[in-house]
Every structure is written in C-alpha cells, then in structure tokens.
Amino acid sequence: MDSFIADDILLKLNAVELMDALGSFPAGQELLSRGGTPEKLARDLTDPYCDPSVRLCVARLLGLVVRRSPEALAALLPGREAPLAQTVAGLLDSSDPAERLCGLNAWANISRTKGGLAFFLQWEGRLQHVLAHVASTQNEVCKGAMACWSAVLEERPPAAGGGGGEAPELELWKVAEQRLLPLVLKNVQGKPFPDVRFHVWHLLASLVRSRSAAQQVVPSKEMQEVLLDFTSEENSEARIAKHTFVVALQQHEDWLSSFLDDRVMEILAEYARQGPHWQPRSA
C-alpha cells in the first residue's frame, strides 16, 4: 500500500493489481479506510499526469471505501468540485466503455450509502448520465448500468403504499418509477442478447416491488408480448431472472386481476410455484 501511495509512478503501476485485489475483500476495504488513507489516495485524482490505470484503480477503491465506511464521505465528497466527484463525473462521461463501467460502479458503491445517494440524486447532470447508460448501445455498459441500479435499489424497498419513508429513498424511487423504468421496458424488446436479458429481468424484479412501477409494467406493450412467452429466454440465467420477476409480481395479486384475466393469473401463479424451467402444457 505504501508503494501505491508513494510518488514514484513505477511503484504505483506495479502496485495497481495488488491494490485492486486488496479492495476486493472486506478486510482490505477496512484497512484502506484507516489512518487517512482515503485522503492520501484521493490526492492522485488531483494530479493531471496521473496514469489512467491508477486513476481507475483509485476511483474504484474510494467507491468501495465509502460503501464500507460512510463516515469517509464527508472528507471525500464535500461538494461537486471534490476530486472524487469530478473523477466519477468524468468517467461517466467518457467514451471508453471501461471508464464508464468504473464510473458506474463507483457511483453505485457511493450511492449505497444514504449520504452518497443524496449527493448524486441532487446532481442532475450526473444522474442523467447514469440513467442514459441503461439505454447504451454498448452491451457491456448497458449491463453494467442495470446491474448498478439493481444494487442501489435492492437494499432500499419502496415505502409501503407509496407514502411515508424517508428522503433520499423517496426521491430514488420517484426517479426509478418515472425515469428508469421506461428505459428498462424498452430493453425488454430492444436487447435480445441472453446476457443482457438477465440484467433486464433482474432489474425489473427489483422495480416491481413498487406498486406504482408494477402497475406500469403489467399492462405495457413490452410485457404483454413476453410475459407468457415461455420460450422468450434462451439461457438458464435469463430464465431464472424472469422467474424471479414473476415471483415479485405475485405480491401484487390483490390488484393484478384488474389487468390480467383469471386464466393468466393461474398460469403465472403456477409458474411462480414450479420454477423457471416450467412450461404449461399448451406452451
């Protein structure tokens, strides 16, 4: 770690892989959060000659540190002009897919803390980028963006009945229901590749925990064409994710009959019980 923090660029470059590995484990993240290490790492982000691989490594590590130790947020993200904020913003705006993915992961890790979520929700320009990447024509970026949104939403269930709850969680679900969901629904039809479809269904399963989101999804044109198509998914992971989505829908059975007839309700209930590889005899 001392080699990475040192000013010697060769030592830094040689330590990048080791630092990445260190940040991959909880004990390593704990170590990185101590003794002023986050602030020392952030200094590299102010260096205009910082090697790109070092910059990506530091952005990733600091995102993990904030997630592990939210108290580090005050020092690392005091405002939008902070080095970490500007670095994440630049990565999200990059034309390089690897940099975009790094920016997305840093955004997700930071946003899994309450203070970090509030910080980015108030930064409309960056929020627009994170949403836009869900519709990216680059499949890796599209997958990464949907995975990051899933990670941020999964830990924050929507307020029961669509009311109550606390900010910034209420604002998060407002963004998810009004701005994220339409993009994900477009991916149901527009992203045919199996590895992408896993992420589409996985994110939809998180979204439909919200009654408001579910009431948009069920009657949508995109869903009407694939919900009962038991051959729509080509690989096992996508089938499992679609099944998880249908199971999540079952929590809304009290109003689903307003959109679906009894026969469809019976098929979906049986599908939820039997598992992702089940098909009705008529399918």
ZADO-1210 file (C-alpha; in nm, 4 decimals, padded with zeros to 6 digits):
<atoms>
<atom x="00.0000" y="00.0000" z="00.0000" code="MET" pos="1"/>
<atom x="00.2890" y="00.2357" z="00.0776" code="ASP" pos="2"/>
<atom x="00.4256" y="00.1720" z="-00.2723" code="SER" pos="3"/>
<atom x="00.0957" y="00.2782" z="-00.4272" code="PHE" pos="4"/>
<atom x="00.0680" y="00.5939" z="-00.2189" code="ILE" pos="5"/>
<atom x="00.4294" y="00.6902" z="-00.2965" code="ALA" pos="6"/>
<atom x="00.5076" y="00.9499" z="-00.5656" code="ASP" pos="7"/>
<atom x="00.7100" y="00.7035" z="-00.7727" code="ASP" pos="8"/>
<atom x="00.4988" y="00.6252" z="-01.0826" code="ILE" pos="9"/>
<atom x="00.6715" y="00.2912" z="-01.1432" code="LEU" pos="10"/>
<atom x="00.5936" y="00.1765" z="-00.7913" code="LEU" pos="11"/>
<atom x="00.2310" y="00.2857" z="-00.8382" code="LYS" pos="12"/>
<atom x="00.1922" y="00.0981" z="-01.1660" code="LEU" pos="13"/>
<atom x="00.3433" y="-00.2162" z="-01.0189" code="ASN" pos="14"/>
<atom x="00.1038" y="-00.1979" z="-00.7231" code="ALA" pos="15"/>
<atom x="-00.2209" y="-00.1422" z="-00.9176" code="VAL" pos="16"/>
<atom x="-00.3188" y="-00.5105" z="-00.9345" code="GLU" pos="17"/>
<atom x="-00.2340" y="-00.5649" z="-00.5691" code="LEU" pos="18"/>
<atom x="-00.4417" y="-00.2648" z="-00.4658" code="MET" pos="19"/>
<atom x="-00.7338" y="-00.3851" z="-00.6781" code="ASP" pos="20"/>
<atom x="-00.7095" y="-00.7223" z="-00.5058" code="ALA" pos="21"/>
<atom x="-00.6889" y="-00.5572" z="-00.1643" code="LEU" pos="22"/>
<atom x="-01.0056" y="-00.3607" z="-00.2310" code="GLY" pos="23"/>
<atom x="-01.1933" y="-00.6768" z="-00.3292" code="SER" pos="24"/>
<atom x="-01.2069" y="-00.8095" z="00.0283" code="PHE" pos="25"/>
<atom x="-01.3856" y="-00.6650" z="00.3329" code="PRO" pos="26"/>
<atom x="-01.0675" y="-00.6782" z="00.5418" code="ALA" pos="27"/>
<atom x="-00.8797" y="-00.4922" z="00.2696" code="GLY" pos="28"/>
<atom x="-01.1517" y="-00.2278" z="00.2466" code="GLN" pos="29"/>
<atom x="-01.1338" y="-00.1865" z="00.6227" code="GLU" pos="30"/>
<atom x="-00.7585" y="-00.1378" z="00.6017" code="LEU" pos="31"/>
<atom x="-00.7949" y="00.1192" z="00.3236" code="LEU" pos="32"/>
<atom x="-01.0419" y="00.3221" z="00.5294" code="SER" pos="33"/>
<atom x="-00.7980" y="00.3795" z="00.8166" code="ARG" pos="34"/>
<atom x="-00.5270" y="00.6281" z="00.9003" code="GLY" pos="35"/>
<atom x="-00.6106" y="00.8946" z="00.6462" code="GLY" pos="36"/>
<atom x="-00.5542" y="00.6512" z="00.3586" code="THR" pos="37"/>
<atom x="-00.8658" y="00.7621" z="00.1620" code="PRO" pos="38"/>
<atom x="-00.7435" y="01.1229" z="00.1575" code="GLU" pos="39"/>
<atom x="-00.3953" y="01.0106" z="00.0512" code="LYS" pos="40"/>
<atom x="-00.5432" y="00.8057" z="-00.2329" code="LEU" pos="41"/>
<atom x="-00.7614" y="01.0976" z="-00.3428" code="ALA" pos="42"/>
<atom x="-00.4517" y="01.3117" z="-00.3982" code="ARG" pos="43"/>
<atom x="-00.3772" y="01.1098" z="-00.7116" code="ASP" pos="44"/>
<atom x="-00.7047" y="01.2313" z="-00.8584" code="LEU" pos="45"/>
<atom x="-00.5781" y="01.5900" z="-00.8496" code="THR" pos="46"/>
<atom x="-00.2639" y="01.5019" z="-01.0479" code="ASP" pos="47"/>
<atom x="-00.3141" y="01.5924" z="-01.4174" code="PRO" pos="48"/>
<atom x="-00.0370" y="01.3476" z="-01.5086" code="TYR" pos="49"/>
<atom x="-00.1851" y="01.0568" z="-01.3151" code="CYS" pos="50"/>
<atom x="-00.1713" y="00.7354" z="-01.5192" code="ASP" pos="51"/>
<atom x="-00.5206" y="00.6270" z="-01.6354" code="PRO" pos="52"/>
<atom x="-00.4845" y="00.2825" z="-01.4755" code="SER" pos="53"/>
<atom x="-00.4009" y="00.4439" z="-01.1420" code="VAL" pos="54"/>
<atom x="-00.6957" y="00.6827" z="-01.1735" code="ARG" pos="55"/>
<atom x="-00.9361" y="00.3957" z="-01.2402" code="LEU" pos="56"/>
<atom x="-00.7934" y="00.1977" z="-00.9508" code="CYS" pos="57"/>
<atom x="-00.8256" y="00.4899" z="-00.7086" code="VAL" pos="58"/>
<atom x="-01.1830" y="00.5657" z="-00.8179" code="ALA" pos="59"/>
<atom x="-01.2795" y="00.2029" z="-00.7655" code="ARG" pos="60"/>
<atom x="-01.1078" y="00.1824" z="-00.4270" code="LEU" pos="61"/>
<atom x="-01.2592" y="00.5035" z="-00.2953" code="LEU" pos="62"/>
<atom x="-01.6072" y="00.3933" z="-00.4002" code="GLY" pos="63"/>
<atom x="-01.5563" y="00.0721" z="-00.2009" code="LEU" pos="64"/>
<atom x="-01.4156" y="00.2650" z="00.0951" code="VAL" pos="65"/>
<atom x="-01.7188" y="00.4947" z="00.1089" code="VAL" pos="66"/>
<atom x="-01.9536" y="00.1980" z="00.0920" code="ARG" pos="67"/>
<atom x="-01.7613" y="00.0263" z="00.3723" code="ARG" pos="68"/>
<atom x="-01.7118" y="00.3387" z="00.5852" code="SER" pos="69"/>
<atom x="-01.9797" y="00.6023" z="00.5097" code="PRO" pos="70"/>
<atom x="-01.8133" y="00.8415" z="00.7519" code="GLU" pos="71"/>
<atom x="-01.5406" y="00.8902" z="00.4880" code="ALA" pos="72"/>
<atom x="-01.7969" y="01.0647" z="00.2683" code="LEU" pos="73"/>
<atom x="-01.7562" y="01.4000" z="00.4399" code="ALA" pos="74"/>
<atom x="-01.3864" y="01.4164" z="00.3541" code="ALA" pos="75"/>
<atom x="-01.4063" y="01.2629" z="00.0075" code="LEU" pos="76"/>
<atom x="-01.7227" y="01.4278" z="-00.1263" code="LEU" pos="77"/>
<atom x="-01.7641" y="01.7673" z="00.0411" code="PRO" pos="78"/>
<atom x="-01.9017" y="01.9073" z="-00.2851" code="GLY" pos="79"/>
<atom x="-01.9234" y="01.8607" z="-00.6598" code="ARG" pos="80"/>
<atom x="-01.5778" y="02.0094" z="-00.7128" code="GLU" pos="81"/>
<atom x="-01.4107" y="01.7476" z="-00.4916" code="ALA" pos="82"/>
<atom x="-01.1532" y="01.5339" z="-00.6793" code="PRO" pos="83"/>
<atom x="-01.3536" y="01.2139" z="-00.6343" code="LEU" pos="84"/>
<atom x="-01.6764" y="01.3790" z="-00.7548" code="ALA" pos="85"/>
<atom x="-01.5058" y="01.5215" z="-01.0621" code="GLN" pos="86"/>
<atom x="-01.3352" y="01.1905" z="-01.1365" code="THR" pos="87"/>
<atom x="-01.6600" y="00.9918" z="-01.1198" code="VAL" pos="88"/>
<atom x="-01.8293" y="01.2570" z="-01.3348" code="ALA" pos="89"/>
<atom x="-01.5525" y="01.2346" z="-01.5929" code="GLY" pos="90"/>
<atom x="-01.5644" y="00.8553" z="-01.6015" code="LEU" pos="91"/>
<atom x="-01.9413" y="00.8534" z="-01.6522" code="LEU" pos="92"/>
<atom x="-01.8994" y="01.0958" z="-01.9410" code="ASP" pos="93"/>
<atom x="-01.6117" y="00.9038" z="-02.1008" code="SER" pos="94"/>
<atom x="-01.6299" y="00.7434" z="-02.4464" code="SER" pos="95"/>
<atom x="-01.4239" y="00.4493" z="-02.3163" code="ASP" pos="96"/>
<atom x="-01.6539" y="00.1633" z="-02.2013" code="PRO" pos="97"/>
<atom x="-01.4071" y="00.0521" z="-01.9325" code="ALA" pos="98"/>
<atom x="-01.4037" y="00.4016" z="-01.7831" code="GLU" pos="99"/>
<atom x="-01.7823" y="00.4248" z="-01.7966" code="ARG" pos="100"/>
<atom x="-01.8112" y="00.0944" z="-01.6123" code="LEU" pos="101"/>
<atom x="-01.5657" y="00.2118" z="-01.3483" code="CYS" pos="102"/>
<atom x="-01.7660" y="00.5315" z="-01.3048" code="GLY" pos="103"/>
<atom x="-02.0913" y="00.3367" z="-01.2770" code="LEU" pos="104"/>
<atom x="-01.9507" y="00.1041" z="-01.0120" code="ASN" pos="105"/>
<atom x="-01.8104" y="00.3954" z="-00.8125" code="ALA" pos="106"/>
<atom x="-02.1493" y="00.5714" z="-00.8372" code="TRP" pos="107"/>
<atom x="-02.3298" y="00.2565" z="-00.7186" code="ALA" pos="108"/>
<atom x="-02.0969" y="00.1923" z="-00.4254" code="ASN" pos="109"/>
<atom x="-02.1177" y="00.5530" z="-00.3083" code="ILE" pos="110"/>
<atom x="-02.4960" y="00.5622" z="-00.3626" code="SER" pos="111"/>
<atom x="-02.5426" y="00.2593" z="-00.1404" code="ARG" pos="112"/>
<atom x="-02.4811" y="00.4974" z="00.1497" code="THR" pos="113"/>
<atom x="-02.7535" y="00.7424" z="00.2432" code="LYS" pos="114"/>
<atom x="-02.5305" y="01.0470" z="00.2128" code="GLY" pos="115"/>
<atom x="-02.3842" y="00.9310" z="-00.1171" code="GLY" pos="116"/>
<atom x="-02.7287" y="00.8641" z="-00.2608" code="LEU" pos="117"/>
<atom x="-02.8446" y="01.2123" z="-00.1640" code="ALA" pos="118"/>
<atom x="-02.5298" y="01.3636" z="-00.3165" code="PHE" pos="119"/>
<atom x="-02.5835" y="01.2100" z="-00.6594" code="PHE" pos="120"/>
<atom x="-02.9617" y="01.2493" z="-00.6670" code="LEU" pos="121"/>
<atom x="-02.9110" y="01.6234" z="-00.6288" code="GLN" pos="122"/>
<atom x="-02.6580" y="01.6289" z="-00.9150" code="TRP" pos="123"/>
<atom x="-02.8931" y="01.6190" z="-01.2107" code="GLU" pos="124"/>
<atom x="-02.6239" y="01.6219" z="-01.4772" code="GLY" pos="125"/>
<atom x="-02.4614" y="01.3055" z="-01.3412" code="ARG" pos="126"/>
<atom x="-02.7972" y="01.1422" z="-01.2746" code="LEU" pos="127"/>
<atom x="-02.8870" y="01.1861" z="-01.6406" code="GLN" pos="128"/>
<atom x="-02.5679" y="01.0056" z="-01.7433" code="HIS" pos="129"/>
<atom x="-02.6323" y="00.7133" z="-01.5079" code="VAL" pos="130"/>
<atom x="-02.9849" y="00.6782" z="-01.6470" code="LEU" pos="131"/>
<atom x="-02.8741" y="00.7136" z="-02.0087" code="ALA" pos="132"/>
<atom x="-02.6229" y="00.4298" z="-01.9755" code="HIS" pos="133"/>
<atom x="-02.9151" y="00.1898" z="-01.9195" code="VAL" pos="134"/>
<atom x="-03.0065" y="00.2509" z="-02.2846" code="ALA" pos="135"/>
<atom x="-02.6473" y="00.2337" z="-02.4114" code="SER" pos="136"/>
<atom x="-02.5879" y="00.0611" z="-02.7448" code="THR" pos="137"/>
<atom x="-02.2722" y="-00.0871" z="-02.5900" code="GLN" pos="138"/>
<atom x="-02.3957" y="-00.4046" z="-02.4262" code="ASN" pos="139"/>
<atom x="-02.1318" y="-00.4108" z="-02.1532" code="GLU" pos="140"/>
<atom x="-02.2190" y="-00.0567" z="-02.0480" code="VAL" pos="141"/>
<atom x="-02.5913" y="-00.1333" z="-02.0640" code="CYS" pos="142"/>
<atom x="-02.5450" y="-00.4437" z="-01.8478" code="LYS" pos="143"/>
<atom x="-02.3232" y="-00.2599" z="-01.6032" code="GLY" pos="144"/>
<atom x="-02.5701" y="00.0261" z="-01.5657" code="ALA" pos="145"/>
<atom x="-02.8643" y="-00.2066" z="-01.4998" code="MET" pos="146"/>
<atom x="-02.6593" y="-00.4105" z="-01.2517" code="ALA" pos="147"/>
<atom x="-02.5643" y="-00.0925" z="-01.0665" code="CYS" pos="148"/>
<atom x="-02.9228" y="00.0313" z="-01.0483" code="TRP" pos="149"/>
<atom x="-03.0277" y="-00.3122" z="-00.9183" code="SER" pos="150"/>
<atom x="-02.7627" y="-00.2955" z="-00.6450" code="ALA" pos="151"/>
<atom x="-02.8750" y="00.0515" z="-00.5347" code="VAL" pos="152"/>
<atom x="-03.2473" y="-00.0370" z="-00.5360" code="LEU" pos="153"/>
<atom x="-03.2276" y="-00.3826" z="-00.3796" code="GLU" pos="154"/>
<atom x="-03.1189" y="-00.2516" z="-00.0404" code="GLU" pos="155"/>
<atom x="-03.3985" y="00.0063" z="-00.0294" code="ARG" pos="156"/>
<atom x="-03.7510" y="-00.1348" z="-00.0518" code="PRO" pos="157"/>
<atom x="-04.0171" y="00.1137" z="-00.1596" code="PRO" pos="158"/>
<atom x="-04.2295" y="00.2678" z="00.1110" code="ALA" pos="159"/>
<atom x="-04.5451" y="00.0657" z="00.1736" code="ALA" pos="160"/>
<atom x="-04.8441" y="00.2136" z="-00.0024" code="GLY" pos="161"/>
<atom x="-04.6262" y="00.4595" z="-00.1929" code="GLY" pos="162"/>
<atom x="-04.6164" y="00.7003" z="00.1010" code="GLY" pos="163"/>
<atom x="-04.4083" y="00.7641" z="00.4095" code="GLY" pos="164"/>
<atom x="-04.0461" y="00.6629" z="00.4021" code="GLY" pos="165"/>
<atom x="-03.7510" y="00.8960" z="00.4180" code="GLU" pos="166"/>
<atom x="-03.5548" y="01.1115" z="00.1776" code="ALA" pos="167"/>
<atom x="-03.3458" y="01.0381" z="-00.0219" code="PRO" pos="168"/>
<atom x="-03.5099" y="00.6971" z="-00.0628" code="GLU" pos="169"/>
<atom x="-03.8383" y="00.8550" z="-00.1702" code="LEU" pos="170"/>
<atom x="-03.6580" y="01.0545" z="-00.4387" code="GLU" pos="171"/>
<atom x="-03.4716" y="00.7418" z="-00.5519" code="LEU" pos="172"/>
<atom x="-03.7958" y="00.5538" z="-00.6113" code="TRP" pos="173"/>
<atom x="-03.9500" y="00.8541" z="-00.7829" code="LYS" pos="174"/>
<atom x="-03.6586" y="00.8554" z="-01.0278" code="VAL" pos="175"/>
<atom x="-03.6808" y="00.4771" z="-01.0660" code="ALA" pos="176"/>
<atom x="-04.0543" y="00.4746" z="-01.1385" code="GLU" pos="177"/>
<atom x="-04.0694" y="00.7782" z="-01.3647" code="GLN" pos="178"/>
<atom x="-03.7353" y="00.7799" z="-01.5471" code="ARG" pos="179"/>
<atom x="-03.5577" y="00.4463" z="-01.5115" code="LEU" pos="180"/>
<atom x="-03.8498" y="00.2099" z="-01.5696" code="LEU" pos="181"/>
<atom x="-03.9369" y="00.3281" z="-01.9250" code="PRO" pos="182"/>
<atom x="-03.5750" y="00.2678" z="-02.0297" code="LEU" pos="183"/>
<atom x="-03.5747" y="-00.0830" z="-01.8844" code="VAL" pos="184"/>
<atom x="-03.9041" y="-00.1693" z="-02.0552" code="LEU" pos="185"/>
<atom x="-03.7543" y="-00.0667" z="-02.3896" code="LYS" pos="186"/>
<atom x="-03.4717" y="-00.3118" z="-02.3227" code="ASN" pos="187"/>
<atom x="-03.7241" y="-00.5956" z="-02.2915" code="VAL" pos="188"/>
<atom x="-03.7760" y="-00.5743" z="-02.6669" code="GLN" pos="189"/>
<atom x="-03.4625" y="-00.3935" z="-02.7788" code="GLY" pos="190"/>
<atom x="-03.1969" y="-00.6119" z="-02.6125" code="LYS" pos="191"/>
<atom x="-03.2269" y="-00.9702" z="-02.7423" code="PRO" pos="192"/>
<atom x="-02.8899" y="-01.0976" z="-02.6201" code="PHE" pos="193"/>
<atom x="-02.9204" y="-01.3526" z="-02.3349" code="PRO" pos="194"/>
<atom x="-02.6506" y="-01.1965" z="-02.1146" code="ASP" pos="195"/>
<atom x="-02.8268" y="-00.8605" z="-02.1308" code="VAL" pos="196"/>
<atom x="-03.1719" y="-01.0067" z="-02.0689" code="ARG" pos="197"/>
<atom x="-03.0654" y="-01.1480" z="-01.7347" code="PHE" pos="198"/>
<atom x="-02.9981" y="-00.7924" z="-01.6182" code="HIS" pos="199"/>
<atom x="-03.3249" y="-00.6644" z="-01.7683" code="VAL" pos="200"/>
<atom x="-03.5356" y="-00.9143" z="-01.5723" code="TRP" pos="201"/>
<atom x="-03.3228" y="-00.8801" z="-01.2598" code="HIS" pos="202"/>
<atom x="-03.3732" y="-00.5037" z="-01.2544" code="LEU" pos="203"/>
<atom x="-03.7447" y="-00.5352" z="-01.3323" code="LEU" pos="204"/>
<atom x="-03.7780" y="-00.7730" z="-01.0363" code="ALA" pos="205"/>
<atom x="-03.6383" y="-00.5000" z="-00.8123" code="SER" pos="206"/>
<atom x="-03.8546" y="-00.2306" z="-00.9680" code="LEU" pos="207"/>
<atom x="-04.1889" y="-00.4132" z="-00.9404" code="VAL" pos="208"/>
<atom x="-04.1591" y="-00.4244" z="-00.5644" code="ARG" pos="209"/>
<atom x="-04.3068" y="-00.0769" z="-00.6070" code="SER" pos="210"/>
<atom x="-04.6821" y="-00.0888" z="-00.6662" code="ARG" pos="211"/>
<atom x="-04.6605" y="00.2161" z="-00.8913" code="SER" pos="212"/>
<atom x="-04.3894" y="00.0546" z="-01.1044" code="ALA" pos="213"/>
<atom x="-04.5731" y="-00.2773" z="-01.1241" code="ALA" pos="214"/>
<atom x="-04.8901" y="-00.1026" z="-01.2411" code="GLN" pos="215"/>
<atom x="-04.6920" y="00.0452" z="-01.5283" code="GLN" pos="216"/>
<atom x="-04.5142" y="-00.2786" z="-01.6172" code="VAL" pos="217"/>
<atom x="-04.8031" y="-00.5265" z="-01.6275" code="VAL" pos="218"/>
<atom x="-05.0218" y="-00.3528" z="-01.8915" code="PRO" pos="219"/>
<atom x="-04.7255" y="-00.2335" z="-02.1002" code="SER" pos="220"/>
<atom x="-04.6968" y="-00.3446" z="-02.4620" code="LYS" pos="221"/>
<atom x="-04.3481" y="-00.4773" z="-02.3996" code="GLU" pos="222"/>
<atom x="-04.4668" y="-00.7056" z="-02.1200" code="MET" pos="223"/>
<atom x="-04.7779" y="-00.8287" z="-02.2994" code="GLN" pos="224"/>
<atom x="-04.5578" y="-00.9769" z="-02.5711" code="GLU" pos="225"/>
<atom x="-04.3177" y="-01.1716" z="-02.3463" code="VAL" pos="226"/>
<atom x="-04.4786" y="-01.2354" z="-02.0085" code="LEU" pos="227"/>
<atom x="-04.6462" y="-01.5603" z="-02.1189" code="LEU" pos="228"/>
<atom x="-04.3869" y="-01.6499" z="-02.3801" code="ASP" pos="229"/>
<atom x="-04.2124" y="-01.9365" z="-02.2036" code="PHE" pos="230"/>
<atom x="-03.9533" y="-01.9644" z="-02.4798" code="THR" pos="231"/>
<atom x="-03.8520" y="-01.5977" z="-02.4699" code="SER" pos="232"/>
<atom x="-03.5290" y="-01.6609" z="-02.2778" code="GLU" pos="233"/>
<atom x="-03.2518" y="-01.8687" z="-02.4294" code="GLU" pos="234"/>
<atom x="-03.0250" y="-01.9329" z="-02.1340" code="ASN" pos="235"/>
<atom x="-03.0740" y="-02.0520" z="-01.7791" code="SER" pos="236"/>
<atom x="-02.9694" y="-01.7306" z="-01.6028" code="GLU" pos="237"/>
<atom x="-03.2193" y="-01.5221" z="-01.8007" code="ALA" pos="238"/>
<atom x="-03.4977" y="-01.7768" z="-01.7303" code="ARG" pos="239"/>
<atom x="-03.4182" y="-01.7660" z="-01.3588" code="ILE" pos="240"/>
<atom x="-03.4244" y="-01.3853" z="-01.3586" code="ALA" pos="241"/>
<atom x="-03.7588" y="-01.3811" z="-01.5423" code="LYS" pos="242"/>
<atom x="-03.8993" y="-01.6261" z="-01.2890" code="HIS" pos="243"/>
<atom x="-03.7751" y="-01.4008" z="-01.0062" code="THR" pos="244"/>
<atom x="-03.9617" y="-01.1150" z="-01.1713" code="PHE" pos="245"/>
<atom x="-04.2874" y="-01.3154" z="-01.1852" code="VAL" pos="246"/>
<atom x="-04.2464" y="-01.4166" z="-00.8199" code="VAL" pos="247"/>
<atom x="-04.2027" y="-01.0493" z="-00.7310" code="ALA" pos="248"/>
<atom x="-04.5233" y="-00.9685" z="-00.9188" code="LEU" pos="249"/>
<atom x="-04.7197" y="-01.2145" z="-00.7048" code="GLN" pos="250"/>
<atom x="-04.7017" y="-00.9772" z="-00.4081" code="GLN" pos="251"/>
<atom x="-04.9488" y="-00.7599" z="-00.6008" code="HIS" pos="252"/>
<atom x="-05.2065" y="-01.0334" z="-00.6604" code="GLU" pos="253"/>
<atom x="-05.4737" y="-00.8218" z="-00.4907" code="ASP" pos="254"/>
<atom x="-05.4919" y="-00.5921" z="-00.7955" code="TRP" pos="255"/>
<atom x="-05.3333" y="-00.7956" z="-01.0767" code="LEU" pos="256"/>
<atom x="-05.6770" y="-00.9206" z="-01.1785" code="SER" pos="257"/>
<atom x="-05.7555" y="-00.5657" z="-01.2884" code="SER" pos="258"/>
<atom x="-05.5073" y="-00.6150" z="-01.5733" code="PHE" pos="259"/>
<atom x="-05.4952" y="-00.9941" z="-01.6217" code="LEU" pos="260"/>
<atom x="-05.7740" y="-01.2480" z="-01.6650" code="ASP" pos="261"/>
<atom x="-05.8166" y="-01.5453" z="-01.4327" code="ASP" pos="262"/>
<atom x="-05.6506" y="-01.7933" z="-01.6696" code="ARG" pos="263"/>
<atom x="-05.3357" y="-01.5795" z="-01.6986" code="VAL" pos="264"/>
<atom x="-05.3306" y="-01.5320" z="-01.3212" code="MET" pos="265"/>
<atom x="-05.3447" y="-01.9106" z="-01.2742" code="GLU" pos="266"/>
<atom x="-05.0618" y="-01.9688" z="-01.5223" code="ILE" pos="267"/>
<atom x="-04.8385" y="-01.7088" z="-01.3573" code="LEU" pos="268"/>
<atom x="-04.9108" y="-01.8446" z="-01.0089" code="ALA" pos="269"/>
<atom x="-04.8236" y="-02.1966" z="-01.1233" code="GLU" pos="270"/>
<atom x="-04.5085" y="-02.0707" z="-01.2960" code="TYR" pos="271"/>
<atom x="-04.4027" y="-01.8946" z="-00.9747" code="ALA" pos="272"/>
<atom x="-04.4563" y="-02.2186" z="-00.7793" code="ARG" pos="273"/>
<atom x="-04.2966" y="-02.4599" z="-01.0257" code="GLN" pos="274"/>
<atom x="-03.9788" y="-02.2721" z="-01.1119" code="GLY" pos="275"/>
<atom x="-03.8006" y="-02.1032" z="-01.4044" code="PRO" pos="276"/>
<atom x="-03.7949" y="-02.4009" z="-01.6402" code="HIS" pos="277"/>
<atom x="-04.1633" y="-02.4903" z="-01.6113" code="TRP" pos="278"/>
<atom x="-04.3923" y="-02.4566" z="-01.9121" code="GLN" pos="279"/>
<atom x="-04.7675" y="-02.5063" z="-01.9317" code="PRO" pos="280"/>
<atom x="-04.8704" y="-02.7995" z="-02.1487" code="ARG" pos="281"/>
<atom x="-05.0102" y="-02.5680" z="-02.4134" code="SER" pos="282"/>
<atom x="-04.6859" y="-02.3607" z="-02.4344" code="ALA" pos="283"/>
</atoms>
